Amino acid sequence: MAKATVGKKTGGRRADVKRKTRETDIRLTLDLDGSGQADAGTGIGFFDHMLEALAKHGALDLKVACAGDRHVDDHHSVEDVGIVLGLAVKDALGDKAGIRRFGFASVPLDEALAQVTIDLSGRAHLSFRGRKRLEKGKVGTFDVELLEDFLGAFASSSLSTMHVELRAGRNTHHLIEATFKAFARALRQAVERDPRVSGVPSTKGVL
């Protein structure tokens, strides 16, 4: 059975999450108001590269240590990091008072174009369009379909609505990297403090 421990915040919008299962053992620290610093250690080279891009373009500080059953494959590690990242974002945001809530980004990378829209709604949903552009295959050891699994895990644990669309592209590295950068920019916008909003950005009064 999975065990997830969310650490106490030490001021600011930070979170420290530990999660251990029979498949993975993950420790993740997050600062939403960081400067783009990353220390990613999952044992999956391309995935670490994408997490570094997420931190850089999301202007957040991220440290991830993951020991997973990679003798099976990379699936459990990638998906579980998505779960833990979502938990950290949810915890760091607290009651979500004063944030913009919605975020959108359209990011090109040479011939590839990816778009991500996020609503920190308190409702988990992922819509992923354009998966046929990825087909099957790997970038390094990273199975390309794990992109959707990672995003789905994040949406589920962070209780976010996400719409992802691969609009154009041929090279799978470019497609996945453009998606991570669009995710980063959309998340950065959504968690940003809005000086015109003092409470929770919802007519319900809670997210």
C-alpha positions in Angstrom: 0.0 0.0 0.0 1.2 3.5 -0.8 2.3 5.8 2.0 2.5 9.5 1.3 3.7 12.0 3.8 3.4 15.7 3.2 5.9 17.8 5.2 5.1 21.0 6.9 5.7 24.1 5.0 8.6 26.3 6.1 7.1 29.5 4.9 6.3 30.6 1.4 4.6 28.2 -1.1 6.7 25.1 -0.5 6.1 21.5 0.0 8.0 18.4 0.9 6.4 15.0 0.0 7.6 11.5 0.6 5.8 8.5 -1.0 6.8 4.9 -0.7 5.3 1.8 -2.4 6.5 -1.6 -3.3 7.4 -0.1 -6.7 8.9 3.3 -5.9 10.4 5.3 -3.1 10.2 9.1 -3.9 11.2 12.2 -2.0 10.2 15.5 -3.7 10.6 19.1 -2.5 9.0 22.0 -4.3 9.1 25.8 -4.1 6.5 27.5 -6.4 8.2 30.8 -6.0 11.6 29.6 -7.0 14.1 30.6 -9.7 14.1 27.5 -11.9 16.6 25.4 -10.1 16.3 21.6 -10.4 17.9 18.5 -9.0 16.3 15.5 -10.7 17.4 12.0 -9.9 15.1 9.4 -11.3 17.6 7.2 -13.1 15.8 8.0 -16.4 18.0 10.5 -18.3 15.4 11.9 -20.6 12.8 12.2 -17.9 15.3 14.1 -15.7 15.9 16.4 -18.6 12.2 17.1 -18.8 11.8 17.7 -15.1 14.7 20.2 -15.4 12.8 22.0 -18.2 9.7 22.0 -16.1 11.5 23.8 -13.3 13.3 26.2 -15.5 10.2 27.3 -17.5 7.9 27.1 -14.6 10.1 29.3 -12.5 10.0 26.8 -9.6 12.6 25.0 -7.6 12.3 21.3 -7.8 14.2 18.4 -6.2 13.3 14.8 -7.0 14.9 11.6 -5.8 13.2 8.4 -7.0 14.3 4.8 -6.6 12.0 2.7 -8.7 11.7 -0.8 -10.1 13.3 0.1 -13.4 14.2 -3.6 -13.9 10.5 -3.9 -14.8 10.3 -0.7 -16.9 10.1 3.1 -16.4 6.4 3.3 -16.0 6.0 3.1 -12.2 8.8 5.7 -11.7 7.4 8.2 -14.2 3.7 7.9 -13.1 4.5 8.0 -9.4 6.7 11.1 -9.8 3.6 12.7 -11.5 1.5 11.7 -8.5 4.0 13.1 -6.0 4.5 16.4 -8.0 0.7 16.8 -8.0 0.5 16.3 -4.2 3.3 18.8 -3.7 1.6 21.5 -5.9 -1.7 21.0 -4.1 -0.1 21.2 -0.7 2.1 24.3 -1.6 -1.0 26.2 -2.8 -3.0 25.6 0.4 -6.5 27.1 0.0 -5.5 28.7 -3.4 -6.5 32.2 -2.2 -5.1 34.9 -4.4 -3.9 32.8 -7.4 -4.9 33.2 -11.0 -6.1 29.6 -11.1 -6.1 29.3 -14.9 -3.1 28.9 -17.1 -2.4 28.5 -20.8 0.7 28.1 -23.0 1.4 27.3 -26.6 5.1 26.3 -27.1 6.9 25.6 -30.3 10.1 23.5 -30.6 11.2 23.6 -34.2 8.5 21.7 -36.1 6.6 20.7 -32.9 3.9 22.7 -31.3 2.2 21.8 -28.0 -0.6 23.5 -26.1 -1.5 23.1 -22.4 -4.4 24.6 -20.5 -4.7 24.2 -16.8 -7.5 25.0 -14.3 -6.6 24.4 -10.6 -10.2 23.6 -10.2 -10.2 21.0 -7.4 -11.5 18.5 -10.0 -9.2 16.0 -11.7 -9.5 15.6 -15.5 -7.1 15.1 -18.3 -7.9 15.5 -22.0 -5.0 14.5 -24.3 -5.3 15.2 -28.0 -2.8 14.4 -30.7 -1.4 11.2 -29.2 -1.2 9.7 -32.7 1.7 12.1 -33.4 3.7 10.2 -30.8 2.8 6.7 -31.9 5.1 4.2 -30.2 8.7 4.2 -29.4 11.3 5.6 -27.0 13.4 8.6 -26.3 16.4 7.1 -24.6 14.7 4.6 -22.3 11.6 6.7 -21.9 8.5 5.2 -23.5 6.7 8.0 -25.3 3.3 7.1 -24.0 4.5 7.8 -20.5 4.1 11.5 -21.3 0.3 11.1 -21.0 0.6 8.8 -18.0 2.7 11.4 -16.2 0.3 14.3 -17.0 -2.7 12.1 -16.0 -1.1 11.3 -12.7 -0.4 15.0 -12.0 -3.9 16.0 -12.9 -5.4 13.3 -10.6 -3.3 14.0 -7.5 -3.3 17.8 -7.8 -7.1 17.8 -8.5 -6.5 19.9 -11.7 -8.3 20.0 -15.0 -5.8 19.8 -17.9 -6.3 19.9 -21.7 -3.2 19.0 -23.7 -2.9 19.1 -27.4 -0.1 18.1 -29.7 -0.8 20.5 -32.6 2.2 19.7 -34.9 5.4 17.7 -34.9 7.5 14.9 -36.3 10.3 14.3 -33.8 9.1 12.7 -30.6 11.8 14.3 -28.5 10.6 17.7 -29.7 6.9 16.8 -29.1 7.5 15.7 -25.5 9.8 18.6 -24.7 7.4 21.2 -26.1 4.7 19.6 -24.0 6.7 19.8 -20.8 7.6 23.4 -21.5 4.0 24.3 -22.2 2.9 22.5 -19.0 5.5 24.5 -17.1 4.4 27.8 -18.5 0.7 27.1 -18.0 1.3 25.9 -14.4 3.5 29.0 -13.7 0.6 31.2 -14.9 -2.0 29.4 -12.9 -0.2 29.4 -9.6 0.9 33.1 -10.0 -0.5 35.5 -7.4 -3.1 37.9 -8.8 -2.9 41.3 -7.0 -6.6 41.9 -7.9 -7.8 38.8 -6.2 -7.7 38.5 -2.4 -9.7 35.4 -1.8 -10.3 32.1 -3.5 -10.9 32.6 -7.3 -14.3 30.8 -7.4 -17.9 31.8 -6.9 -18.2 28.8 -4.6 -15.6 30.2 -2.2 -13.5 27.0 -2.3 -11.4 25.1 -4.8 
